[in-house]
Amino acid sequence: MKRPEVHFQSRHESGNTLYILGLVRNALQKEHRITEYNDLRDAVFSAGSYEEALRLMNQHVTLIDDDEYYDLN
């Protein structure tokens, strides 16, 4: 199953962890994967760093940094 793509800009407002998490929520909600999102949200809130939060989210969707600052793969 192909993961949905979520675009963000790490050097702008859309690079905020909570903003990205909202984009991920919307993407997963469209695929009726809310329980998966809820588990992910809890893991992101417990993440020790921005990079760890991005890695966690990237396991469920394909995060694409349009600023190309973070290589998530």
C-alpha positions, 0 to 999 in steps of 0.5 A, a space after each residue: 500500500 502506497 503511503 500518502 505524501 505530506 508536503 511541508 517546509 521545514 524552514 517555514 511555519 509548516 515545519 512546526 511539529 504540530 503543523 506537520 502532525 495536523 497534515 498527517 492527521 488529515 492524510 490518514 483521516 482520508 484513508 480512515 486510519 484514525 486509530 493509527 493516527 491516534 497511536 502516532 500522535 501519542 508517540 510524536 508527543 513523547 518524541 525526544 527531538 524534532 528529528 525523531 518526531 519526523 522519523 515517526 511520522 515518516 513511518 506512516 506517510 511519506 514526508 516531503 520537505 519542500 525546503 529539502 533540509 531534512 532527508 527523511 529516507 
